[in-house]
Amino acid sequence: MIDVTLANFETEVIEASQTLPVLVDFWAPWCGPCKSLGPVLEKVEAAYGGRFKLVKINSDEEQQLAAAFGIRSIPTCVLMVNGQPVDGFMGALPEGQVKAFLDKHLPPEDAAWPDAAEPAPEAAADDGQPALSPLEQLANALAHNPGDNDLRFDYVKHLIGHGQLGEAAAALAPALAQIPVQLRFEALAQWLNALEFVANDARGQWALEQFDELIGQNKRDFDTRFAKSRVLIAQGDWEAAMEELLEIVMRDKAWAEEAPRKTYVALLELLTPPKPKADPASVGKSAGGIELAGKAAVQEDPQAELVSKYRRKLSMALN
């Protein structure tokens, strides 16, 4: 186990992970779960006999590194391979779960770590082994192409959808460290924040009526409104969540550093259907590919229409 700072991060993590997987443990001296996880990680490192390298980063002292990885809670562990994070987990996992996490990514005991240039392994077909799930296929593809933002977006979105929030946070961290951060990754971060709130805050278990009772007593109880919107997001009722967020924006645009507006924009981004590929023969164009004049020849997709509706609502609230 090695203590890593900004001064030796390049050598002990980035360069080291080119030849051996590096597990980075973000911790702090005051963190109780960190004190439980630390000895477990050290025990596993010893048991695995050099198959991976363990390093620790004090997130209080190395805030720049913690920010670069998008660390929001500790302990958080991130597995680095070929200079890029490939997976991670949050919380003080027991020894068995730590080993299970590592076994998904480490090569067999007698095998060498694959070179970054090697192609991603194909899902098993006729060799008697079960085919990889879509999530496993995405994880494998991203491990071999960590700079592919499209792969990273799909992988994080699947992780969040499957409730694997710790893994999603770790996989999302590199995208949030980019300058500028892409809107689609900001959207995933807002979605993840809402689900983490519901999982960790007592209000995440409230019935909607409990929120409404407090809001009825004070229309400007923005904290309760915002909490309710996060519960609605977790329930998949994004339209109702946006209505609640709008109520805050209309009353106080700058509240909580514009968190309601940012969350609203994130939901719009996630709800926006992908753009269709250009087709010269598409409906609404002439045989020569010239756009027809007048009203749109094709009725707008219901999902796109919903997004347009709520974009207009936000525009009116901000003006």
Phi and psi restraints in degrees (value plus and minus 20) as a CYANA .aco file:
   2 ILE   PHI    -147.0  -107.0
   2 ILE   PSI     116.3   156.3
   3 ASP   PHI    -103.1   -63.1
   3 ASP   PSI     105.9   145.9
   4 VAL   PHI    -131.7   -91.7
   4 VAL   PSI     117.7   157.7
   5 THR   PHI    -144.0  -104.0
   5 THR   PSI     158.6   198.6
   6 LEU   PHI     -80.4   -40.4
   6 LEU   PSI     -50.9   -10.9
   7 ALA   PHI     -87.5   -47.5
   7 ALA   PSI     -57.5   -17.5
   8 ASN   PHI    -131.7   -91.7
   8 ASN   PSI     -10.0    30.0
   9 PHE   PHI     -81.1   -41.1
   9 PHE   PSI     -64.6   -24.6
  10 GLU   PHI     -78.6   -38.6
  10 GLU   PSI     -63.1   -23.1
  11 THR   PHI     -96.4   -56.4
  11 THR   PSI     -70.1   -30.1
  12 GLU   PHI     -99.6   -59.6
  12 GLU   PSI     -38.8     1.2
  13 VAL   PHI    -136.8   -96.8
  13 VAL   PSI     -82.7   -42.7
  14 ILE   PHI     -82.9   -42.9
  14 ILE   PSI     -75.1   -35.1
  15 GLU   PHI     -87.3   -47.3
  15 GLU   PSI     -61.7   -21.7
  16 ALA   PHI     -82.7   -42.7
  16 ALA   PSI     -54.5   -14.5
  17 SER   PHI     -94.2   -54.2
  17 SER   PSI     -25.7    14.3
  18 GLN   PHI     -92.6   -52.6
  18 GLN   PSI     -43.8    -3.8
  19 THR   PHI    -137.7   -97.7
  19 THR   PSI     -37.7     2.3
  20 LEU   PHI    -171.1  -131.1
  20 LEU   PSI     114.2   154.2
  21 PRO   PHI     -76.8   -36.8
  21 PRO   PSI     118.4   158.4
  22 VAL   PHI    -138.2   -98.2
  22 VAL   PSI     103.3   143.3
  23 LEU   PHI    -117.5   -77.5
  23 LEU   PSI      97.4   137.4
  24 VAL   PHI    -120.1   -80.1
  24 VAL   PSI     102.0   142.0
  25 ASP   PHI    -125.2   -85.2
  25 ASP   PSI      89.9   129.9
  26 PHE   PHI    -107.2   -67.2
  26 PHE   PSI     104.2   144.2
  27 TRP   PHI    -163.5  -123.5
  27 TRP   PSI     157.9   197.9
  28 ALA   PHI    -170.9  -130.9
  28 ALA   PSI     130.3   170.3
  29 PRO   PHI     -81.1   -41.1
  29 PRO   PSI     -49.4    -9.4
  30 TRP   PHI    -105.5   -65.5
  30 TRP   PSI     -26.5    13.5
  31 CYS   PHI    -104.9   -64.9
  31 CYS   PSI      92.2   132.2
  32 GLY   PHI     -80.4   -40.4
  32 GLY   PSI     -71.3   -31.3
  33 PRO   PHI     -79.4   -39.4
  33 PRO   PSI     -49.4    -9.4
  34 CYS   PHI     -83.2   -43.2
  34 CYS   PSI     -58.7   -18.7
  35 LYS   PHI     -87.3   -47.3
  35 LYS   PSI     -47.6    -7.6
  36 SER   PHI     -98.8   -58.8
  36 SER   PSI     -60.1   -20.1
  37 LEU   PHI     -94.2   -54.2
  37 LEU   PSI     -56.4   -16.4
  38 GLY   PHI     -71.4   -31.4
  38 GLY   PSI     -74.6   -34.6
  39 PRO   PHI     -82.3   -42.3
  39 PRO   PSI     -52.6   -12.6
  40 VAL   PHI     -84.2   -44.2
  40 VAL   PSI     -65.1   -25.1
  41 LEU   PHI     -83.1   -43.1
  41 LEU   PSI     -62.3   -22.3
  42 GLU   PHI     -85.2   -45.2
  42 GLU   PSI     -57.8   -17.8
  43 LYS   PHI     -85.0   -45.0
  43 LYS   PSI     -62.6   -22.6
  44 VAL   PHI     -86.9   -46.9
  44 VAL   PSI     -60.3   -20.3
  45 GLU   PHI     -78.1   -38.1
  45 GLU   PSI     -64.5   -24.5
  46 ALA   PHI     -85.0   -45.0
  46 ALA   PSI     -60.8   -20.8
  47 ALA   PHI     -86.5   -46.5
  47 ALA   PSI     -50.7   -10.7
  48 TYR   PHI    -105.6   -65.6
  48 TYR   PSI     -22.1    17.9
  49 GLY   PHI      33.3    73.3
  49 GLY   PSI      27.4    67.4
  50 GLY   PHI      67.4   107.4
  50 GLY   PSI      -9.6    30.4
  51 ARG   PHI     -96.8   -56.8
  51 ARG   PSI     -36.6     3.4
  52 PHE   PHI    -170.3  -130.3
  52 PHE   PSI     145.7   185.7
  53 LYS   PHI    -133.3   -93.3
  53 LYS   PSI     113.7   153.7
  54 LEU   PHI    -124.0   -84.0
  54 LEU   PSI     108.4   148.4
  55 VAL   PHI    -150.1  -110.1
  55 VAL   PSI     134.7   174.7
  56 LYS   PHI    -143.4  -103.4
  56 LYS   PSI     118.9   158.9
  57 ILE   PHI    -145.0  -105.0
  57 ILE   PSI      99.9   139.9
  58 ASN   PHI     -94.2   -54.2
  58 ASN   PSI      86.6   126.6
  59 SER   PHI     -87.9   -47.9
  59 SER   PSI     -41.2    -1.2
  60 ASP   PHI     -92.6   -52.6
  60 ASP   PSI     -62.6   -22.6
  61 GLU   PHI    -103.4   -63.4
  61 GLU   PSI     -46.8    -6.8
  62 GLU   PHI    -136.6   -96.6
  62 GLU   PSI      41.7    81.7
  63 GLN   PHI     -86.3   -46.3
  63 GLN   PSI     -47.7    -7.7
  64 GLN   PHI     -86.2   -46.2
  64 GLN   PSI     -61.6   -21.6
  65 LEU   PHI     -88.6   -48.6
  65 LEU   PSI     -61.2   -21.2
  66 ALA   PHI     -81.4   -41.4
  66 ALA   PSI     -60.1   -20.1
  67 ALA   PHI     -87.8   -47.8
  67 ALA   PSI     -58.0   -18.0
  68 ALA   PHI     -82.7   -42.7
  68 ALA   PSI     -52.0   -12.0
  69 PHE   PHI    -112.4   -72.4
  69 PHE   PSI     -19.1    20.9
  70 GLY   PHI      45.8    85.8
  70 GLY   PSI      13.1    53.1
  71 ILE   PHI     -89.7   -49.7
  71 ILE   PSI     102.9   142.9
  72 ARG   PHI    -132.8   -92.8
  72 ARG   PSI     -39.4     0.6
  73 SER   PHI    -171.2  -131.2
  73 SER   PSI     136.9   176.9
  74 ILE   PHI    -150.8  -110.8
  74 ILE   PSI     132.8   172.8
  75 PRO   PHI     -93.6   -53.6
  75 PRO   PSI     125.3   165.3
  76 THR   PHI    -150.2  -110.2
  76 THR   PSI     112.2   152.2
  77 CYS   PHI    -134.9   -94.9
  77 CYS   PSI     116.0   156.0
  78 VAL   PHI    -145.7  -105.7
  78 VAL   PSI     109.8   149.8
  79 LEU   PHI    -114.7   -74.7
  79 LEU   PSI     102.7   142.7
  80 MET   PHI    -125.0   -85.0
  80 MET   PSI     112.5   152.5
  81 VAL   PHI    -157.5  -117.5
  81 VAL   PSI     110.0   150.0
  82 ASN   PHI      33.4    73.4
  82 ASN   PSI      18.9    58.9
  83 GLY   PHI      59.7    99.7
  83 GLY   PSI     -14.7    25.3
  84 GLN   PHI    -151.5  -111.5
  84 GLN   PSI     125.2   165.2
  85 PRO   PHI     -92.7   -52.7
  85 PRO   PSI     113.6   153.6
  86 VAL   PHI    -134.0   -94.0
  86 VAL   PSI     -40.6    -0.6
  87 ASP   PHI    -190.7  -150.7
  87 ASP   PSI     153.1   193.1
  88 GLY   PHI    -193.5  -153.5
  88 GLY   PSI     156.4   196.4
  89 PHE   PHI    -172.1  -132.1
  89 PHE   PSI     139.0   179.0
  90 MET   PHI    -138.3   -98.3
  90 MET   PSI     129.8   169.8
  91 GLY   PHI      74.1   114.1
  91 GLY   PSI     147.0   187.0
  92 ALA   PHI    -107.0   -67.0
  92 ALA   PSI      66.5   106.5
  93 LEU   PHI     -93.3   -53.3
  93 LEU   PSI     129.6   169.6
  94 PRO   PHI     -91.1   -51.1
  94 PRO   PSI     146.0   186.0
  95 GLU   PHI     -75.2   -35.2
  95 GLU   PSI     -62.8   -22.8
  96 GLY   PHI     -81.9   -41.9
  96 GLY   PSI     -59.7   -19.7
  97 GLN   PHI     -93.2   -53.2
  97 GLN   PSI     -53.3   -13.3
  98 VAL   PHI     -83.4   -43.4
  98 VAL   PSI     -64.1   -24.1
  99 LYS   PHI     -84.2   -44.2
  99 LYS   PSI     -60.6   -20.6
 100 ALA   PHI     -82.7   -42.7
 100 ALA   PSI     -59.5   -19.5
 101 PHE   PHI     -81.3   -41.3
 101 PHE   PSI     -68.1   -28.1
 102 LEU   PHI     -85.8   -45.8
 102 LEU   PSI     -59.1   -19.1
 103 ASP   PHI     -84.4   -44.4
 103 ASP   PSI     -41.4    -1.4
 104 LYS   PHI     -88.5   -48.5
 104 LYS   PSI     -43.6    -3.6
 105 HIS   PHI    -139.7   -99.7
 105 HIS   PSI     -46.1    -6.1
 106 LEU   PHI    -102.0   -62.0
 106 LEU   PSI     124.8   164.8
 107 PRO   PHI     -89.8   -49.8
 107 PRO   PSI     143.2   183.2
 108 PRO   PHI     -74.2   -34.2
 108 PRO   PSI     140.0   180.0
 109 GLU   PHI     -75.5   -35.5
 109 GLU   PSI     -55.4   -15.4
 110 ASP   PHI    -118.8   -78.8
 110 ASP   PSI     -13.7    26.3
 111 ALA   PHI    -123.5   -83.5
 111 ALA   PSI     133.1   173.1
 112 ALA   PHI    -104.9   -64.9
 112 ALA   PSI     135.1   175.1
 113 TRP   PHI     -90.2   -50.2
 113 TRP   PSI     111.2   151.2
 114 PRO   PHI     -81.9   -41.9
 114 PRO   PSI     126.3   166.3
 115 ASP   PHI     -91.7   -51.7
 115 ASP   PSI     128.4   168.4
 116 ALA   PHI     -81.7   -41.7
 116 ALA   PSI     -44.8    -4.8
 117 ALA   PHI    -102.2   -62.2
 117 ALA   PSI     -33.4     6.6
 118 GLU   PHI     -86.0   -46.0
 118 GLU   PSI     125.6   165.6
 119 PRO   PHI     -88.9   -48.9
 119 PRO   PSI     135.1   175.1
 120 ALA   PHI     -85.3   -45.3
 120 ALA   PSI     120.4   160.4
 121 PRO   PHI     -86.0   -46.0
 121 PRO   PSI     123.2   163.2
 122 GLU   PHI     -99.5   -59.5
 122 GLU   PSI     133.7   173.7
 123 ALA   PHI     -83.9   -43.9
 123 ALA   PSI     119.7   159.7
 124 ALA   PHI     -82.7   -42.7
 124 ALA   PSI     123.8   163.8
 125 ALA   PHI    -143.9  -103.9
 125 ALA   PSI     -97.2   -57.2
 126 ASP   PHI    -128.3   -88.3
 126 ASP   PSI      -0.3    39.7
 127 ASP   PHI    -117.9   -77.9
 127 ASP   PSI      -8.8    31.2
 128 GLY   PHI      69.3   109.3
 128 GLY   PSI     -29.4    10.6
 129 GLN   PHI    -109.4   -69.4
 129 GLN   PSI     126.8   166.8
 130 PRO   PHI     -85.6   -45.6
 130 PRO   PSI     122.8   162.8
 131 ALA   PHI     -86.8   -46.8
 131 ALA   PSI     128.7   168.7
 132 LEU   PHI     -89.9   -49.9
 132 LEU   PSI     125.4   165.4
 133 SER   PHI     -91.6   -51.6
 133 SER   PSI     142.4   182.4
 134 PRO   PHI     -76.3   -36.3
 134 PRO   PSI     -57.4   -17.4
 135 LEU   PHI     -86.2   -46.2
 135 LEU   PSI     -61.0   -21.0
 136 GLU   PHI     -87.3   -47.3
 136 GLU   PSI     -57.7   -17.7
 137 GLN   PHI     -83.5   -43.5
 137 GLN   PSI     -61.4   -21.4
 138 LEU   PHI     -83.9   -43.9
 138 LEU   PSI     -62.4   -22.4
 139 ALA   PHI     -81.4   -41.4
 139 ALA   PSI     -63.6   -23.6
 140 ASN   PHI     -85.2   -45.2
 140 ASN   PSI     -63.5   -23.5
 141 ALA   PHI     -83.3   -43.3
 141 ALA   PSI     -61.6   -21.6
 142 LEU   PHI     -89.2   -49.2
 142 LEU   PSI     -54.7   -14.7
 143 ALA   PHI     -80.9   -40.9
 143 ALA   PSI     -52.2   -12.2
 144 HIS   PHI    -113.8   -73.8
 144 HIS   PSI     -33.1     6.9
 145 ASN   PHI    -157.3  -117.3
 145 ASN   PSI      43.8    83.8
 146 PRO   PHI     -84.5   -44.5
 146 PRO   PSI     -36.2     3.8
 147 GLY   PHI    -109.2   -69.2
 147 GLY   PSI     -20.0    20.0
 148 ASP   PHI    -102.8   -62.8
 148 ASP   PSI      82.2   122.2
 149 ASN   PHI     -86.4   -46.4
 149 ASN   PSI     -51.4   -11.4
 150 ASP   PHI     -85.0   -45.0
 150 ASP   PSI     -63.9   -23.9
 151 LEU   PHI     -82.0   -42.0
 151 LEU   PSI     -63.9   -23.9
 152 ARG   PHI     -83.2   -43.2
 152 ARG   PSI     -61.2   -21.2
 153 PHE   PHI     -81.8   -41.8
 153 PHE   PSI     -67.9   -27.9
 154 ASP   PHI     -83.1   -43.1
 154 ASP   PSI     -59.8   -19.8
 155 TYR   PHI     -85.4   -45.4
 155 TYR   PSI     -68.4   -28.4
 156 VAL   PHI     -83.1   -43.1
 156 VAL   PSI     -61.8   -21.8
 157 LYS   PHI     -81.2   -41.2
 157 LYS   PSI     -61.4   -21.4
 158 HIS   PHI     -85.9   -45.9
 158 HIS   PSI     -61.6   -21.6
 159 LEU   PHI     -81.3   -41.3
 159 LEU   PSI     -65.4   -25.4
 160 ILE   PHI     -82.5   -42.5
 160 ILE   PSI     -63.9   -23.9
 161 GLY   PHI     -82.2   -42.2
 161 GLY   PSI     -47.4    -7.4
 162 HIS   PHI    -112.8   -72.8
 162 HIS   PSI     -14.2    25.8
 163 GLY   PHI      56.7    96.7
 163 GLY   PSI      -7.5    32.5
 164 GLN   PHI    -111.5   -71.5
 164 GLN   PSI      54.2    94.2
 165 LEU   PHI     -90.7   -50.7
 165 LEU   PSI     -59.2   -19.2
 166 GLY   PHI     -83.0   -43.0
 166 GLY   PSI     -65.7   -25.7
 167 GLU   PHI     -84.0   -44.0
 167 GLU   PSI     -58.3   -18.3
 168 ALA   PHI     -83.5   -43.5
 168 ALA   PSI     -63.0   -23.0
 169 ALA   PHI     -81.4   -41.4
 169 ALA   PSI     -62.2   -22.2
 170 ALA   PHI     -87.4   -47.4
 170 ALA   PSI     -61.0   -21.0
 171 ALA   PHI     -91.8   -51.8
 171 ALA   PSI     -47.2    -7.2
 172 LEU   PHI     -99.9   -59.9
 172 LEU   PSI     -45.3    -5.3
 173 ALA   PHI     -72.2   -32.2
 173 ALA   PSI     -65.6   -25.6
 174 PRO   PHI     -82.1   -42.1
 174 PRO   PSI     -55.2   -15.2
 175 ALA   PHI     -89.1   -49.1
 175 ALA   PSI     -54.1   -14.1
 176 LEU   PHI     -94.9   -54.9
 176 LEU   PSI     -35.8     4.2
 177 ALA   PHI    -106.9   -66.9
 177 ALA   PSI     -27.9    12.1
 178 GLN   PHI     -90.9   -50.9
 178 GLN   PSI     130.6   170.6
 179 ILE   PHI    -145.3  -105.3
 179 ILE   PSI      96.7   136.7
 180 PRO   PHI     -99.2   -59.2
 180 PRO   PSI     141.0   181.0
 181 VAL   PHI     -95.8   -55.8
 181 VAL   PSI     112.8   152.8
 182 GLN   PHI     -88.0   -48.0
 182 GLN   PSI     122.9   162.9
 183 LEU   PHI     -77.4   -37.4
 183 LEU   PSI     -57.7   -17.7
 184 ARG   PHI     -85.0   -45.0
 184 ARG   PSI     -51.6   -11.6
 185 PHE   PHI     -97.9   -57.9
 185 PHE   PSI     -54.4   -14.4
 186 GLU   PHI     -81.2   -41.2
 186 GLU   PSI     -57.8   -17.8
 187 ALA   PHI     -84.1   -44.1
 187 ALA   PSI     -63.7   -23.7
 188 LEU   PHI     -82.3   -42.3
 188 LEU   PSI     -58.0   -18.0
 189 ALA   PHI     -83.9   -43.9
 189 ALA   PSI     -60.6   -20.6
 190 GLN   PHI     -86.6   -46.6
 190 GLN   PSI     -60.5   -20.5
 191 TRP   PHI     -81.6   -41.6
 191 TRP   PSI     -65.9   -25.9
 192 LEU   PHI     -82.5   -42.5
 192 LEU   PSI     -61.0   -21.0
 193 ASN   PHI     -78.9   -38.9
 193 ASN   PSI     -61.9   -21.9
 194 ALA   PHI     -83.7   -43.7
 194 ALA   PSI     -63.7   -23.7
 195 LEU   PHI     -89.1   -49.1
 195 LEU   PSI     -56.4   -16.4
 196 GLU   PHI     -86.3   -46.3
 196 GLU   PSI     -57.3   -17.3
 197 PHE   PHI     -80.4   -40.4
 197 PHE   PSI     -67.9   -27.9
 198 VAL   PHI     -83.2   -43.2
 198 VAL   PSI     -54.8   -14.8
 199 ALA   PHI     -95.4   -55.4
 199 ALA   PSI     -48.6    -8.6
 200 ASN   PHI    -132.7   -92.7
 200 ASN   PSI     -39.0     1.0
 201 ASP   PHI    -119.2   -79.2
 201 ASP   PSI     120.5   160.5
 202 ALA   PHI     -78.1   -38.1
 202 ALA   PSI     -51.8   -11.8
 203 ARG   PHI     -88.3   -48.3
 203 ARG   PSI     -34.7     5.3
 204 GLY   PHI     -82.9   -42.9
 204 GLY   PSI     -38.6     1.4
 205 GLN   PHI    -122.0   -82.0
 205 GLN   PSI     -17.5    22.5
 206 TRP   PHI     -89.8   -49.8
 206 TRP   PSI     130.3   170.3
 207 ALA   PHI     -96.7   -56.7
 207 ALA   PSI     133.8   173.8
 208 LEU   PHI     -80.3   -40.3
 208 LEU   PSI     -49.6    -9.6
 209 GLU   PHI     -83.6   -43.6
 209 GLU   PSI     -50.7   -10.7
 210 GLN   PHI     -86.3   -46.3
 210 GLN   PSI     -59.1   -19.1
 211 PHE   PHI     -86.1   -46.1
 211 PHE   PSI     -65.3   -25.3
 212 ASP   PHI     -82.3   -42.3
 212 ASP   PSI     -54.2   -14.2
 213 GLU   PHI     -83.4   -43.4
 213 GLU   PSI     -63.8   -23.8
 214 LEU   PHI     -90.2   -50.2
 214 LEU   PSI     -60.5   -20.5
 215 ILE   PHI     -85.4   -45.4
 215 ILE   PSI     -55.3   -15.3
 216 GLY   PHI     -82.5   -42.5
 216 GLY   PSI     -49.3    -9.3
 217 GLN   PHI    -100.5   -60.5
 217 GLN   PSI     -44.7    -4.7
 218 ASN   PHI    -174.1  -134.1
 218 ASN   PSI      83.0   123.0
 219 LYS   PHI     -81.7   -41.7
 219 LYS   PSI     -42.0    -2.0
 220 ARG   PHI    -118.2   -78.2
 220 ARG   PSI       1.5    41.5
 221 ASP   PHI    -100.5   -60.5
 221 ASP   PSI      56.2    96.2
 222 PHE   PHI     -86.9   -46.9
 222 PHE   PSI     -52.8   -12.8
 223 ASP   PHI     -81.8   -41.8
 223 ASP   PSI     -62.7   -22.7
 224 THR   PHI     -89.3   -49.3
 224 THR   PSI     -60.4   -20.4
 225 ARG   PHI     -80.6   -40.6
 225 ARG   PSI     -63.9   -23.9
 226 PHE   PHI     -86.3   -46.3
 226 PHE   PSI     -60.5   -20.5
 227 ALA   PHI     -81.5   -41.5
 227 ALA   PSI     -62.2   -22.2
 228 LYS   PHI     -81.2   -41.2
 228 LYS   PSI     -61.2   -21.2
 229 SER   PHI     -81.6   -41.6
 229 SER   PSI     -56.1   -16.1
 230 ARG   PHI     -89.4   -49.4
 230 ARG   PSI     -57.6   -17.6
 231 VAL   PHI     -83.7   -43.7
 231 VAL   PSI     -61.5   -21.5
 232 LEU   PHI     -83.7   -43.7
 232 LEU   PSI     -58.3   -18.3
 233 ILE   PHI     -81.7   -41.7
 233 ILE   PSI     -65.3   -25.3
 234 ALA   PHI     -82.7   -42.7
 234 ALA   PSI     -51.4   -11.4
 235 GLN   PHI    -100.9   -60.9
 235 GLN   PSI     -26.7    13.3
 236 GLY   PHI      65.2   105.2
 236 GLY   PSI     -14.0    26.0
 237 ASP   PHI    -113.3   -73.3
 237 ASP   PSI      51.7    91.7
 238 TRP   PHI     -90.3   -50.3
 238 TRP   PSI     -50.5   -10.5
 239 GLU   PHI     -84.8   -44.8
 239 GLU   PSI     -66.1   -26.1
 240 ALA   PHI     -84.3   -44.3
 240 ALA   PSI     -55.6   -15.6
 241 ALA   PHI     -82.5   -42.5
 241 ALA   PSI     -61.8   -21.8
 242 MET   PHI     -86.5   -46.5
 242 MET   PSI     -55.6   -15.6
 243 GLU   PHI     -82.2   -42.2
 243 GLU   PSI     -60.1   -20.1
 244 GLU   PHI     -88.4   -48.4
 244 GLU   PSI     -61.0   -21.0
 245 LEU   PHI     -84.6   -44.6
 245 LEU   PSI     -57.9   -17.9
 246 LEU   PHI     -80.7   -40.7
 246 LEU   PSI     -58.5   -18.5
 247 GLU   PHI     -78.9   -38.9
 247 GLU   PSI     -57.3   -17.3
 248 ILE   PHI     -91.2   -51.2
 248 ILE   PSI     -67.2   -27.2
 249 VAL   PHI     -79.0   -39.0
 249 VAL   PSI     -61.5   -21.5
 250 MET   PHI     -85.5   -45.5
 250 MET   PSI     -50.4   -10.4
 251 ARG   PHI    -110.8   -70.8
 251 ARG   PSI     -52.9   -12.9
 252 ASP   PHI    -176.7  -136.7
 252 ASP   PSI      75.0   115.0
 253 LYS   PHI     -82.7   -42.7
 253 LYS   PSI     -50.5   -10.5
 254 ALA   PHI    -116.3   -76.3
 254 ALA   PSI     -17.3    22.7
 255 TRP   PHI     -78.6   -38.6
 255 TRP   PSI     117.0   157.0
 256 ALA   PHI      31.7    71.7
 256 ALA   PSI      24.2    64.2
 257 GLU   PHI      36.1    76.1
 257 GLU   PSI      19.8    59.8
 258 GLU   PHI      44.2    84.2
 258 GLU   PSI       7.0    47.0
 259 ALA   PHI     -77.8   -37.8
 259 ALA   PSI     -61.6   -21.6
 260 PRO   PHI     -82.0   -42.0
 260 PRO   PSI     -63.4   -23.4
 261 ARG   PHI     -83.8   -43.8
 261 ARG   PSI     -62.4   -22.4
 262 LYS   PHI     -83.4   -43.4
 262 LYS   PSI     -59.9   -19.9
 263 THR   PHI     -86.6   -46.6
 263 THR   PSI     -61.6   -21.6
 264 TYR   PHI     -79.6   -39.6
 264 TYR   PSI     -68.2   -28.2
 265 VAL   PHI     -82.1   -42.1
 265 VAL   PSI     -56.8   -16.8
 266 ALA   PHI     -82.7   -42.7
 266 ALA   PSI     -63.0   -23.0
 267 LEU   PHI     -84.2   -44.2
 267 LEU   PSI     -60.6   -20.6
 268 LEU   PHI     -79.7   -39.7
 268 LEU   PSI     -62.7   -22.7
 269 GLU   PHI     -82.4   -42.4
 269 GLU   PSI     -63.1   -23.1
 270 LEU   PHI     -92.5   -52.5
 270 LEU   PSI     -47.7    -7.7
 271 LEU   PHI    -103.3   -63.3
 271 LEU   PSI     -39.6     0.4
 272 THR   PHI     -86.1   -46.1
 272 THR   PSI     102.7   142.7
 273 PRO   PHI     -88.9   -48.9
 273 PRO   PSI     131.0   171.0
 274 PRO   PHI     -82.0   -42.0
 274 PRO   PSI     127.1   167.1
 275 LYS   PHI     -90.1   -50.1
 275 LYS   PSI     114.7   154.7
 276 PRO   PHI     -87.2   -47.2
 276 PRO   PSI     130.0   170.0
 277 LYS   PHI     -89.5   -49.5
 277 LYS   PSI     125.2   165.2
 278 ALA   PHI     -82.2   -42.2
 278 ALA   PSI     116.8   156.8
 279 ASP   PHI    -160.4  -120.4
 279 ASP   PSI      92.9   132.9
 280 PRO   PHI     -77.5   -37.5
 280 PRO   PSI     -45.7    -5.7
 281 ALA   PHI    -116.7   -76.7
 281 ALA   PSI      -4.5    35.5
 282 SER   PHI     -87.0   -47.0
 282 SER   PSI     133.5   173.5
 283 VAL   PHI     -85.2   -45.2
 283 VAL   PSI     121.8   161.8
 284 GLY   PHI      81.8   121.8
 284 GLY   PSI     -21.1    18.9
 285 LYS   PHI    -144.1  -104.1
 285 LYS   PSI     136.6   176.6
 286 SER   PHI     -96.9   -56.9
 286 SER   PSI     155.3   195.3
 287 ALA   PHI     -80.0   -40.0
 287 ALA   PSI     -45.7    -5.7
 288 GLY   PHI    -109.9   -69.9
 288 GLY   PSI     -16.5    23.5
 289 GLY   PHI      66.2   106.2
 289 GLY   PSI      -9.0    31.0
 290 ILE   PHI    -107.3   -67.3
 290 ILE   PSI     113.3   153.3
 291 GLU   PHI     -83.7   -43.7
 291 GLU   PSI     118.8   158.8
 292 LEU   PHI     -95.3   -55.3
 292 LEU   PSI     123.8   163.8
 293 ALA   PHI     -99.4   -59.4
 293 ALA   PSI     147.7   187.7
 294 GLY   PHI      67.4   107.4
 294 GLY   PSI    -178.2  -138.2
 295 LYS   PHI     -87.6   -47.6
 295 LYS   PSI     136.0   176.0
 296 ALA   PHI     -77.8   -37.8
 296 ALA   PSI     116.2   156.2
 297 ALA   PHI     -99.9   -59.9
 297 ALA   PSI     -38.2     1.8
 298 VAL   PHI    -136.1   -96.1
 298 VAL   PSI     112.2   152.2
 299 GLN   PHI     -86.8   -46.8
 299 GLN   PSI     119.1   159.1
 300 GLU   PHI     -86.2   -46.2
 300 GLU   PSI     119.4   159.4
 301 ASP   PHI     -77.0   -37.0
 301 ASP   PSI     117.1   157.1
 302 PRO   PHI     -75.3   -35.3
 302 PRO   PSI     -57.6   -17.6
 303 GLN   PHI     -87.3   -47.3
 303 GLN   PSI     -63.7   -23.7
 304 ALA   PHI     -84.6   -44.6
 304 ALA   PSI     -56.4   -16.4
 305 GLU   PHI     -84.8   -44.8
 305 GLU   PSI     -59.3   -19.3
 306 LEU   PHI     -82.3   -42.3
 306 LEU   PSI     -64.7   -24.7
 307 VAL   PHI     -82.8   -42.8
 307 VAL   PSI     -63.5   -23.5
 308 SER   PHI     -80.2   -40.2
 308 SER   PSI     -61.4   -21.4
 309 LYS   PHI     -79.3   -39.3
 309 LYS   PSI     -65.8   -25.8
 310 TYR   PHI     -99.2   -59.2
 310 TYR   PSI     -42.3    -2.3
 311 ARG   PHI     -86.7   -46.7
 311 ARG   PSI     -61.2   -21.2
 312 ARG   PHI     -84.6   -44.6
 312 ARG   PSI     -60.2   -20.2
 313 LYS   PHI     -81.9   -41.9
 313 LYS   PSI     -61.6   -21.6
 314 LEU   PHI     -87.0   -47.0
 314 LEU   PSI     -61.3   -21.3
 315 SER   PHI     -79.0   -39.0
 315 SER   PSI     -63.1   -23.1
 316 MET   PHI     -85.7   -45.7
 316 MET   PSI     -57.3   -17.3
 317 ALA   PHI     -89.0   -49.0
 317 ALA   PSI     -50.7   -10.7
 318 LEU   PHI    -105.0   -65.0
 318 LEU   PSI     -38.5     1.5
